[in-house]
Amino acid sequence: MIDKTLVNLLIACVGFSLVFTLSMIQNSLLTSVVRACIGFIVFFIVSVIISLMITYIKKDMTGTHSEDNIQIIQETDQEQLARPDMFDGLSEDEIKKIVTYIRSMDND
């Protein structure tokens, strides 16, 4: 996490320097510093968003489709199906409607 923050700060500093240098050519010092600070904030926010997107993509590609996770989900489903109190208070017709609905979702 600290590494990502340092990289984001480095990118923001590069943005600050770039905006300050380009703005200093045509504007006063105060205007250039204000614009460079805005550039720093914008570059930092954009780099944080991009790093979060990359982290999410890497996590999605490596972690969500592994067989271990599928096995855990299947075990959890079996535990939930084994609960006897799951349909307490429901009539037989309501249970049949729920089962039919779930089966129709499974077929889609």
Backbone atoms as SQL, in Angstrom:
CREATE TABLE atoms (id INTEGER PRIMARY KEY, chain TEXT, resi INTEGER, resn TEXT, atom TEXT, x REAL, y REAL, z REAL);
INSERT INTO atoms VALUES
  (1, 'A', 1, 'MET', 'N', 0.827, -1.193, 0.000),
  (2, 'A', 1, 'MET', 'CA', 0.000, 0.000, 0.000),
  (3, 'A', 1, 'MET', 'C', 0.870, 1.255, 0.000),
  (4, 'A', 2, 'ILE', 'N', 1.947, 1.235, 0.787),
  (5, 'A', 2, 'ILE', 'CA', 2.837, 2.387, 0.837),
  (6, 'A', 2, 'ILE', 'C', 3.534, 2.569, -0.505),
  (7, 'A', 3, 'ASP', 'N', 3.882, 1.467, -1.145),
  (8, 'A', 3, 'ASP', 'CA', 4.525, 1.546, -2.457),
  (9, 'A', 3, 'ASP', 'C', 3.611, 2.222, -3.475),
  (10, 'A', 4, 'LYS', 'N', 2.333, 1.855, -3.446),
  (11, 'A', 4, 'LYS', 'CA', 1.384, 2.457, -4.379),
  (12, 'A', 4, 'LYS', 'C', 1.224, 3.942, -4.106),
  (13, 'A', 5, 'THR', 'N', 1.186, 4.306, -2.828),
  (14, 'A', 5, 'THR', 'CA', 1.044, 5.712, -2.484),
  (15, 'A', 5, 'THR', 'C', 2.266, 6.505, -2.923),
  (16, 'A', 6, 'LEU', 'N', 3.450, 5.935, -2.741),
  (17, 'A', 6, 'LEU', 'CA', 4.664, 6.629, -3.178),
  (18, 'A', 6, 'LEU', 'C', 4.700, 6.800, -4.693),
  (19, 'A', 7, 'VAL', 'N', 4.261, 5.776, -5.402),
  (20, 'A', 7, 'VAL', 'CA', 4.207, 5.880, -6.870),
  (21, 'A', 7, 'VAL', 'C', 3.194, 6.947, -7.272),
  (22, 'A', 8, 'ASN', 'N', 2.041, 6.977, -6.604),
  (23, 'A', 8, 'ASN', 'CA', 1.028, 7.992, -6.912),
  (24, 'A', 8, 'ASN', 'C', 1.555, 9.393, -6.618),
  (25, 'A', 9, 'LEU', 'N', 2.275, 9.551, -5.502),
  (26, 'A', 9, 'LEU', 'CA', 2.855, 10.853, -5.179),
  (27, 'A', 9, 'LEU', 'C', 3.929, 11.249, -6.189),
  (28, 'A', 10, 'LEU', 'N', 4.715, 10.284, -6.634),
  (29, 'A', 10, 'LEU', 'CA', 5.739, 10.571, -7.641),
  (30, 'A', 10, 'LEU', 'C', 5.099, 11.037, -8.952),
  (31, 'A', 11, 'ILE', 'N', 4.045, 10.368, -9.362),
  (32, 'A', 11, 'ILE', 'CA', 3.334, 10.768, -10.581),
  (33, 'A', 11, 'ILE', 'C', 2.745, 12.160, -10.408),
  (34, 'A', 12, 'ALA', 'N', 2.200, 12.439, -9.214),
  (35, 'A', 12, 'ALA', 'CA', 1.627, 13.755, -8.949),
  (36, 'A', 12, 'ALA', 'C', 2.715, 14.831, -8.949),
  (37, 'A', 13, 'CYS', 'N', 3.893, 14.517, -8.427),
  (38, 'A', 13, 'CYS', 'CA', 5.006, 15.487, -8.450),
  (39, 'A', 13, 'CYS', 'C', 5.461, 15.766, -9.878),
  (40, 'A', 14, 'VAL', 'N', 5.492, 14.746, -10.696),
  (41, 'A', 14, 'VAL', 'CA', 5.833, 14.944, -12.112),
  (42, 'A', 14, 'VAL', 'C', 4.786, 15.846, -12.766),
  (43, 'A', 15, 'GLY', 'N', 3.515, 15.611, -12.452),
  (44, 'A', 15, 'GLY', 'CA', 2.455, 16.472, -12.980),
  (45, 'A', 15, 'GLY', 'C', 2.590, 17.900, -12.503),
  (46, 'A', 16, 'PHE', 'N', 2.930, 18.067, -11.215),
  (47, 'A', 16, 'PHE', 'CA', 3.151, 19.402, -10.666),
  (48, 'A', 16, 'PHE', 'C', 4.269, 20.115, -11.426),
  (49, 'A', 17, 'SER', 'N', 5.378, 19.419, -11.599),
  (50, 'A', 17, 'SER', 'CA', 6.529, 20.012, -12.289),
  (51, 'A', 17, 'SER', 'C', 6.198, 20.371, -13.736),
  (52, 'A', 18, 'LEU', 'N', 5.499, 19.472, -14.409),
  (53, 'A', 18, 'LEU', 'CA', 5.137, 19.704, -15.805),
  (54, 'A', 18, 'LEU', 'C', 4.204, 20.903, -15.935),
  (55, 'A', 19, 'VAL', 'N', 3.174, 20.945, -15.110),
  (56, 'A', 19, 'VAL', 'CA', 2.219, 22.056, -15.189),
  (57, 'A', 19, 'VAL', 'C', 2.891, 23.368, -14.786),
  (58, 'A', 20, 'PHE', 'N', 3.718, 23.329, -13.752),
  (59, 'A', 20, 'PHE', 'CA', 4.400, 24.550, -13.313),
  (60, 'A', 20, 'PHE', 'C', 5.325, 25.093, -14.408),
  (61, 'A', 21, 'THR', 'N', 6.090, 24.199, -15.004),
  (62, 'A', 21, 'THR', 'CA', 7.031, 24.627, -16.046),
  (63, 'A', 21, 'THR', 'C', 6.298, 25.206, -17.255),
  (64, 'A', 22, 'LEU', 'N', 5.265, 24.529, -17.684),
  (65, 'A', 22, 'LEU', 'CA', 4.533, 25.016, -18.855),
  (66, 'A', 22, 'LEU', 'C', 3.726, 26.277, -18.554),
  (67, 'A', 23, 'SER', 'N', 3.255, 26.407, -17.316),
  (68, 'A', 23, 'SER', 'CA', 2.471, 27.572, -16.949),
  (69, 'A', 23, 'SER', 'C', 3.355, 28.791, -16.678),
  (70, 'A', 24, 'MET', 'N', 4.572, 28.559, -16.244),
  (71, 'A', 24, 'MET', 'CA', 5.481, 29.657, -15.904),
  (72, 'A', 24, 'MET', 'C', 5.876, 30.463, -17.136),
  (73, 'A', 25, 'ILE', 'N', 5.785, 29.845, -18.302),
  (74, 'A', 25, 'ILE', 'CA', 6.160, 30.528, -19.539),
  (75, 'A', 25, 'ILE', 'C', 5.258, 31.736, -19.800),
  (76, 'A', 26, 'GLN', 'N', 3.958, 31.605, -19.497),
  (77, 'A', 26, 'GLN', 'CA', 3.009, 32.658, -19.862),
  (78, 'A', 26, 'GLN', 'C', 2.377, 33.373, -18.672),
  (79, 'A', 27, 'ASN', 'N', 2.522, 32.845, -17.444),
  (80, 'A', 27, 'ASN', 'CA', 1.810, 33.402, -16.304),
  (81, 'A', 27, 'ASN', 'C', 2.776, 33.843, -15.210),
  (82, 'A', 28, 'SER', 'N', 2.206, 34.539, -14.226),
  (83, 'A', 28, 'SER', 'CA', 3.017, 34.963, -13.084),
  (84, 'A', 28, 'SER', 'C', 3.309, 33.771, -12.174),
  (85, 'A', 29, 'LEU', 'N', 4.166, 33.999, -11.176),
  (86, 'A', 29, 'LEU', 'CA', 4.575, 32.929, -10.268),
  (87, 'A', 29, 'LEU', 'C', 3.393, 32.393, -9.476),
  (88, 'A', 30, 'LEU', 'N', 2.577, 33.288, -8.926),
  (89, 'A', 30, 'LEU', 'CA', 1.439, 32.851, -8.116),
  (90, 'A', 30, 'LEU', 'C', 0.437, 32.039, -8.936),
  (91, 'A', 31, 'THR', 'N', 0.125, 32.474, -10.125),
  (92, 'A', 31, 'THR', 'CA', -0.797, 31.746, -10.996),
  (93, 'A', 31, 'THR', 'C', -0.227, 30.380, -11.364),
  (94, 'A', 32, 'SER', 'N', 1.052, 30.347, -11.631),
  (95, 'A', 32, 'SER', 'CA', 1.695, 29.081, -11.988),
  (96, 'A', 32, 'SER', 'C', 1.676, 28.096, -10.822),
  (97, 'A', 33, 'VAL', 'N', 1.917, 28.576, -9.612),
  (98, 'A', 33, 'VAL', 'CA', 1.899, 27.698, -8.439),
  (99, 'A', 33, 'VAL', 'C', 0.489, 27.166, -8.179),
  (100, 'A', 34, 'VAL', 'N', -0.513, 28.025, -8.298),
  (101, 'A', 34, 'VAL', 'CA', -1.898, 27.585, -8.095),
  (102, 'A', 34, 'VAL', 'C', -2.276, 26.531, -9.133),
  (103, 'A', 35, 'ARG', 'N', -1.945, 26.784, -10.377),
  (104, 'A', 35, 'ARG', 'CA', -2.253, 25.806, -11.423),
  (105, 'A', 35, 'ARG', 'C', -1.478, 24.506, -11.226),
  (106, 'A', 36, 'ALA', 'N', -0.235, 24.614, -10.773),
  (107, 'A', 36, 'ALA', 'CA', 0.561, 23.420, -10.526),
  (108, 'A', 36, 'ALA', 'C', -0.016, 22.608, -9.370),
  (109, 'A', 37, 'CYS', 'N', -0.524, 23.281, -8.331),
  (110, 'A', 37, 'CYS', 'CA', -1.164, 22.560, -7.214),
  (111, 'A', 37, 'CYS', 'C', -2.422, 21.835, -7.684),
  (112, 'A', 38, 'ILE', 'N', -3.193, 22.494, -8.513),
  (113, 'A', 38, 'ILE', 'CA', -4.376, 21.840, -9.082),
  (114, 'A', 38, 'ILE', 'C', -3.946, 20.647, -9.940),
  (115, 'A', 39, 'GLY', 'N', -2.889, 20.822, -10.705),
  (116, 'A', 39, 'GLY', 'CA', -2.355, 19.717, -11.505),
  (117, 'A', 39, 'GLY', 'C', -1.887, 18.563, -10.632),
  (118, 'A', 40, 'PHE', 'N', -1.243, 18.879, -9.500),
  (119, 'A', 40, 'PHE', 'CA', -0.804, 17.851, -8.557),
  (120, 'A', 40, 'PHE', 'C', -1.996, 17.030, -8.077),
  (121, 'A', 41, 'ILE', 'N', -3.052, 17.713, -7.672),
  (122, 'A', 41, 'ILE', 'CA', -4.250, 17.021, -7.155),
  (123, 'A', 41, 'ILE', 'C', -4.879, 16.163, -8.244),
  (124, 'A', 42, 'VAL', 'N', -4.997, 16.709, -9.436),
  (125, 'A', 42, 'VAL', 'CA', -5.617, 15.965, -10.537),
  (126, 'A', 42, 'VAL', 'C', -4.771, 14.739, -10.901),
  (127, 'A', 43, 'PHE', 'N', -3.464, 14.920, -11.028),
  (128, 'A', 43, 'PHE', 'CA', -2.595, 13.785, -11.353),
  (129, 'A', 43, 'PHE', 'C', -2.648, 12.724, -10.252),
  (130, 'A', 44, 'PHE', 'N', -2.689, 13.149, -8.994),
  (131, 'A', 44, 'PHE', 'CA', -2.738, 12.194, -7.886),
  (132, 'A', 44, 'PHE', 'C', -4.041, 11.394, -7.919),
  (133, 'A', 45, 'ILE', 'N', -5.159, 12.077, -8.101),
  (134, 'A', 45, 'ILE', 'CA', -6.459, 11.382, -8.130),
  (135, 'A', 45, 'ILE', 'C', -6.535, 10.425, -9.312),
  (136, 'A', 46, 'VAL', 'N', -6.077, 10.848, -10.469),
  (137, 'A', 46, 'VAL', 'CA', -6.107, 9.976, -11.650),
  (138, 'A', 46, 'VAL', 'C', -5.203, 8.761, -11.445),
  (139, 'A', 47, 'SER', 'N', -4.039, 8.960, -10.847),
  (140, 'A', 47, 'SER', 'CA', -3.139, 7.822, -10.623),
  (141, 'A', 47, 'SER', 'C', -3.708, 6.856, -9.588),
  (142, 'A', 48, 'VAL', 'N', -4.401, 7.375, -8.580),
  (143, 'A', 48, 'VAL', 'CA', -5.044, 6.489, -7.593),
  (144, 'A', 48, 'VAL', 'C', -6.144, 5.671, -8.259),
  (145, 'A', 49, 'ILE', 'N', -6.945, 6.313, -9.086),
  (146, 'A', 49, 'ILE', 'CA', -8.027, 5.598, -9.773),
  (147, 'A', 49, 'ILE', 'C', -7.462, 4.527, -10.698),
  (148, 'A', 50, 'ILE', 'N', -6.420, 4.856, -11.430),
  (149, 'A', 50, 'ILE', 'CA', -5.818, 3.874, -12.336),
  (150, 'A', 50, 'ILE', 'C', -5.212, 2.710, -11.556),
  (151, 'A', 51, 'SER', 'N', -4.547, 3.004, -10.434),
  (152, 'A', 51, 'SER', 'CA', -3.957, 1.916, -9.646),
  (153, 'A', 51, 'SER', 'C', -5.044, 1.023, -9.035),
  (154, 'A', 52, 'LEU', 'N', -6.162, 1.614, -8.628),
  (155, 'A', 52, 'LEU', 'CA', -7.273, 0.797, -8.116),
  (156, 'A', 52, 'LEU', 'C', -7.862, -0.080, -9.220),
  (157, 'A', 53, 'MET', 'N', -7.973, 0.464, -10.416),
  (158, 'A', 53, 'MET', 'CA', -8.490, -0.326, -11.533),
  (159, 'A', 53, 'MET', 'C', -7.555, -1.481, -11.860),
  (160, 'A', 54, 'ILE', 'N', -6.264, -1.223, -11.861),
  (161, 'A', 54, 'ILE', 'CA', -5.292, -2.283, -12.145),
  (162, 'A', 54, 'ILE', 'C', -5.336, -3.353, -11.065),
  (163, 'A', 55, 'THR', 'N', -5.433, -2.928, -9.809),
  (164, 'A', 55, 'THR', 'CA', -5.529, -3.893, -8.707),
  (165, 'A', 55, 'THR', 'C', -6.778, -4.744, -8.841),
  (166, 'A', 56, 'TYR', 'N', -7.899, -4.127, -9.181),
  (167, 'A', 56, 'TYR', 'CA', -9.151, -4.866, -9.346),
  (168, 'A', 56, 'TYR', 'C', -9.050, -5.859, -10.503),
  (169, 'A', 57, 'ILE', 'N', -8.445, -5.453, -11.599),
  (170, 'A', 57, 'ILE', 'CA', -8.310, -6.342, -12.753),
  (171, 'A', 57, 'ILE', 'C', -7.402, -7.521, -12.417),
  (172, 'A', 58, 'LYS', 'N', -6.276, -7.247, -11.742),
  (173, 'A', 58, 'LYS', 'CA', -5.380, -8.342, -11.355),
  (174, 'A', 58, 'LYS', 'C', -6.068, -9.299, -10.399),
  (175, 'A', 59, 'LYS', 'N', -6.821, -8.762, -9.454),
  (176, 'A', 59, 'LYS', 'CA', -7.532, -9.600, -8.486),
  (177, 'A', 59, 'LYS', 'C', -8.584, -10.443, -9.199),
  (178, 'A', 60, 'ASP', 'N', -9.277, -9.838, -10.145),
  (179, 'A', 60, 'ASP', 'CA', -10.321, -10.561, -10.877),
  (180, 'A', 60, 'ASP', 'C', -9.726, -11.660, -11.737),
  (181, 'A', 61, 'MET', 'N', -8.574, -11.413, -12.338),
  (182, 'A', 61, 'MET', 'CA', -7.975, -12.403, -13.227),
  (183, 'A', 61, 'MET', 'C', -7.351, -13.558, -12.452),
  (184, 'A', 62, 'THR', 'N', -6.826, -13.304, -11.271),
  (185, 'A', 62, 'THR', 'CA', -6.107, -14.345, -10.551),
  (186, 'A', 62, 'THR', 'C', -6.935, -15.024, -9.479),
  (187, 'A', 63, 'GLY', 'N', -7.826, -14.305, -8.807),
  (188, 'A', 63, 'GLY', 'CA', -8.432, -14.870, -7.618),
  (189, 'A', 63, 'GLY', 'C', -9.841, -15.388, -7.732),
  (190, 'A', 64, 'THR', 'N', -10.656, -14.841, -8.587),
  (191, 'A', 64, 'THR', 'CA', -12.071, -15.178, -8.522),
  (192, 'A', 64, 'THR', 'C', -12.418, -16.485, -9.213),
  (193, 'A', 65, 'HIS', 'N', -11.604, -16.950, -10.124),
  (194, 'A', 65, 'HIS', 'CA', -11.961, -18.140, -10.877),
  (195, 'A', 65, 'HIS', 'C', -11.140, -19.361, -10.473),
  (196, 'A', 66, 'SER', 'N', -10.449, -19.279, -9.359),
  (197, 'A', 66, 'SER', 'CA', -9.640, -20.420, -8.953),
  (198, 'A', 66, 'SER', 'C', -10.525, -21.526, -8.395),
  (199, 'A', 67, 'GLU', 'N', -10.038, -22.738, -8.438),
  (200, 'A', 67, 'GLU', 'CA', -10.814, -23.882, -7.974),
  (201, 'A', 67, 'GLU', 'C', -11.023, -23.854, -6.467),
  (202, 'A', 68, 'ASP', 'N', -10.097, -23.254, -5.723),
  (203, 'A', 68, 'ASP', 'CA', -10.249, -23.149, -4.278),
  (204, 'A', 68, 'ASP', 'C', -11.476, -22.323, -3.925),
  (205, 'A', 69, 'ASN', 'N', -11.648, -21.185, -4.611),
  (206, 'A', 69, 'ASN', 'CA', -12.796, -20.342, -4.338),
  (207, 'A', 69, 'ASN', 'C', -14.093, -21.037, -4.728),
  (208, 'A', 70, 'ILE', 'N', -14.083, -21.761, -5.830),
  (209, 'A', 70, 'ILE', 'CA', -15.280, -22.487, -6.249),
  (210, 'A', 70, 'ILE', 'C', -15.622, -23.556, -5.222),
  (211, 'A', 71, 'GLN', 'N', -14.602, -24.238, -4.700),
  (212, 'A', 71, 'GLN', 'CA', -14.828, -25.267, -3.691),
  (213, 'A', 71, 'GLN', 'C', -15.426, -24.650, -2.427),
  (214, 'A', 72, 'ILE', 'N', -14.921, -23.504, -2.011),
  (215, 'A', 72, 'ILE', 'CA', -15.446, -22.832, -0.817),
  (216, 'A', 72, 'ILE', 'C', -16.890, -22.431, -1.033),
  (217, 'A', 73, 'ILE', 'N', -17.209, -21.914, -2.213),
  (218, 'A', 73, 'ILE', 'CA', -18.583, -21.525, -2.510),
  (219, 'A', 73, 'ILE', 'C', -19.493, -22.749, -2.488),
  (220, 'A', 74, 'GLN', 'N', -19.042, -23.856, -3.067),
  (221, 'A', 74, 'GLN', 'CA', -19.859, -25.069, -3.070),
  (222, 'A', 74, 'GLN', 'C', -20.083, -25.584, -1.655),
  (223, 'A', 75, 'GLU', 'N', -19.060, -25.554, -0.812),
  (224, 'A', 75, 'GLU', 'CA', -19.223, -26.001, 0.572),
  (225, 'A', 75, 'GLU', 'C', -20.194, -25.097, 1.321),
  (226, 'A', 76, 'THR', 'N', -20.100, -23.796, 1.079),
  (227, 'A', 76, 'THR', 'CA', -21.010, -22.855, 1.729),
  (228, 'A', 76, 'THR', 'C', -22.440, -23.107, 1.276),
  (229, 'A', 77, 'ASP', 'N', -22.621, -23.347, -0.014),
  (230, 'A', 77, 'ASP', 'CA', -23.961, -23.643, -0.521),
  (231, 'A', 77, 'ASP', 'C', -24.515, -24.909, 0.123),
  (232, 'A', 78, 'GLN', 'N', -23.686, -25.932, 0.259),
  (233, 'A', 78, 'GLN', 'CA', -24.147, -27.171, 0.881),
  (234, 'A', 78, 'GLN', 'C', -24.524, -26.939, 2.339),
  (235, 'A', 79, 'GLU', 'N', -23.758, -26.103, 3.046),
  (236, 'A', 79, 'GLU', 'CA', -24.085, -25.799, 4.433),
  (237, 'A', 79, 'GLU', 'C', -25.409, -25.063, 4.520),
  (238, 'A', 80, 'GLN', 'N', -25.654, -24.141, 3.607),
  (239, 'A', 80, 'GLN', 'CA', -26.901, -23.397, 3.631),
  (240, 'A', 80, 'GLN', 'C', -28.077, -24.291, 3.273),
  (241, 'A', 81, 'LEU', 'N', -27.878, -25.233, 2.368),
  (242, 'A', 81, 'LEU', 'CA', -28.960, -26.142, 2.005),
  (243, 'A', 81, 'LEU', 'C', -29.286, -27.102, 3.137),
  (244, 'A', 82, 'ALA', 'N', -28.324, -27.389, 3.973),
  (245, 'A', 82, 'ALA', 'CA', -28.538, -28.335, 5.058),
  (246, 'A', 82, 'ALA', 'C', -29.239, -27.712, 6.261),
  (247, 'A', 83, 'ARG', 'N', -29.465, -26.400, 6.242),
  (248, 'A', 83, 'ARG', 'CA', -30.128, -25.756, 7.376),
  (249, 'A', 83, 'ARG', 'C', -31.609, -26.116, 7.386),
  (250, 'A', 84, 'PRO', 'N', -32.111, -26.712, 8.461),
  (251, 'A', 84, 'PRO', 'CA', -33.525, -27.085, 8.494),
  (252, 'A', 84, 'PRO', 'C', -34.455, -25.891, 8.710),
  (253, 'A', 85, 'ASP', 'N', -33.950, -24.808, 9.283),
  (254, 'A', 85, 'ASP', 'CA', -34.801, -23.654, 9.574),
  (255, 'A', 85, 'ASP', 'C', -34.927, -22.683, 8.405),
  (256, 'A', 86, 'MET', 'N', -34.397, -23.064, 7.272),
  (257, 'A', 86, 'MET', 'CA', -34.364, -22.152, 6.139),
  (258, 'A', 86, 'MET', 'C', -35.772, -21.827, 5.637),
  (259, 'A', 87, 'PHE', 'N', -36.681, -22.777, 5.679),
  (260, 'A', 87, 'PHE', 'CA', -38.030, -22.575, 5.149),
  (261, 'A', 87, 'PHE', 'C', -39.083, -22.566, 6.247),
  (262, 'A', 88, 'ASP', 'N', -38.679, -22.308, 7.477),
  (263, 'A', 88, 'ASP', 'CA', -39.662, -22.229, 8.559),
  (264, 'A', 88, 'ASP', 'C', -40.629, -21.081, 8.305),
  (265, 'A', 89, 'GLY', 'N', -41.877, -21.336, 8.527),
  (266, 'A', 89, 'GLY', 'CA', -42.889, -20.310, 8.360),
  (267, 'A', 89, 'GLY', 'C', -43.426, -20.195, 6.947),
  (268, 'A', 90, 'LEU', 'N', -42.934, -20.986, 6.021),
  (269, 'A', 90, 'LEU', 'CA', -43.418, -20.937, 4.648),
  (270, 'A', 90, 'LEU', 'C', -44.339, -22.121, 4.386),
  (271, 'A', 91, 'SER', 'N', -45.357, -21.866, 3.586),
  (272, 'A', 91, 'SER', 'CA', -46.261, -22.952, 3.230),
  (273, 'A', 91, 'SER', 'C', -45.626, -23.801, 2.130),
  (274, 'A', 92, 'GLU', 'N', -46.225, -24.935, 1.877),
  (275, 'A', 92, 'GLU', 'CA', -45.721, -25.849, 0.844),
  (276, 'A', 92, 'GLU', 'C', -45.754, -25.190, -0.528),
  (277, 'A', 93, 'ASP', 'N', -46.811, -24.420, -0.813),
  (278, 'A', 93, 'ASP', 'CA', -46.911, -23.731, -2.105),
  (279, 'A', 93, 'ASP', 'C', -45.819, -22.676, -2.272),
  (280, 'A', 94, 'GLU', 'N', -45.523, -21.934, -1.199),
  (281, 'A', 94, 'GLU', 'CA', -44.480, -20.924, -1.275),
  (282, 'A', 94, 'GLU', 'C', -43.115, -21.564, -1.517),
  (283, 'A', 95, 'ILE', 'N', -42.872, -22.691, -0.871),
  (284, 'A', 95, 'ILE', 'CA', -41.607, -23.398, -1.066),
  (285, 'A', 95, 'ILE', 'C', -41.491, -23.866, -2.509),
  (286, 'A', 96, 'LYS', 'N', -42.584, -24.394, -3.078),
  (287, 'A', 96, 'LYS', 'CA', -42.562, -24.841, -4.471),
  (288, 'A', 96, 'LYS', 'C', -42.313, -23.672, -5.424),
  (289, 'A', 97, 'LYS', 'N', -42.912, -22.500, -5.141),
  (290, 'A', 97, 'LYS', 'CA', -42.687, -21.326, -5.978),
  (291, 'A', 97, 'LYS', 'C', -41.211, -20.895, -5.923),
  (292, 'A', 98, 'ILE', 'N', -40.636, -20.930, -4.733),
  (293, 'A', 98, 'ILE', 'CA', -39.227, -20.547, -4.582),
  (294, 'A', 98, 'ILE', 'C', -38.332, -21.509, -5.351),
  (295, 'A', 99, 'VAL', 'N', -38.602, -22.803, -5.213),
  (296, 'A', 99, 'VAL', 'CA', -37.792, -23.809, -5.907),
  (297, 'A', 99, 'VAL', 'C', -37.922, -23.655, -7.416),
  (298, 'A', 100, 'THR', 'N', -39.132, -23.412, -7.901),
  (299, 'A', 100, 'THR', 'CA', -39.348, -23.221, -9.332),
  (300, 'A', 100, 'THR', 'C', -38.614, -21.983, -9.836),
  (301, 'A', 101, 'TYR', 'N', -38.671, -20.904, -9.052),
  (302, 'A', 101, 'TYR', 'CA', -37.980, -19.676, -9.433),
  (303, 'A', 101, 'TYR', 'C', -36.473, -19.884, -9.499),
  (304, 'A', 102, 'ILE', 'N', -35.928, -20.568, -8.510),
  (305, 'A', 102, 'ILE', 'CA', -34.486, -20.822, -8.486),
  (306, 'A', 102, 'ILE', 'C', -34.074, -21.696, -9.658),
  (307, 'A', 103, 'ARG', 'N', -34.873, -22.699, -9.957),
  (308, 'A', 103, 'ARG', 'CA', -34.552, -23.568, -11.101),
  (309, 'A', 103, 'ARG', 'C', -34.619, -22.808, -12.419),
  (310, 'A', 104, 'SER', 'N', -35.588, -21.887, -12.542),
  (311, 'A', 104, 'SER', 'CA', -35.685, -21.093, -13.776),
  (312, 'A', 104, 'SER', 'C', -34.483, -20.162, -13.901),
  (313, 'A', 105, 'MET', 'N', -33.987, -19.630, -12.778),
  (314, 'A', 105, 'MET', 'CA', -32.783, -18.805, -12.818),
  (315, 'A', 105, 'MET', 'C', -31.575, -19.619, -13.210),
  (316, 'A', 106, 'ASP', 'N', -31.520, -20.856, -12.736),
  (317, 'A', 106, 'ASP', 'CA', -30.402, -21.722, -13.048),
  (318, 'A', 106, 'ASP', 'C', -30.375, -22.092, -14.530),
  (319, 'A', 107, 'ASN', 'N', -31.549, -22.242, -15.135),
  (320, 'A', 107, 'ASN', 'CA', -31.631, -22.609, -16.544),
  (321, 'A', 107, 'ASN', 'C', -31.261, -21.453, -17.466),
  (322, 'A', 108, 'ASP', 'N', -31.425, -20.222, -16.990),
  (323, 'A', 108, 'ASP', 'CA', -31.093, -19.045, -17.809),
  (324, 'A', 108, 'ASP', 'C', -29.618, -18.920, -17.856);
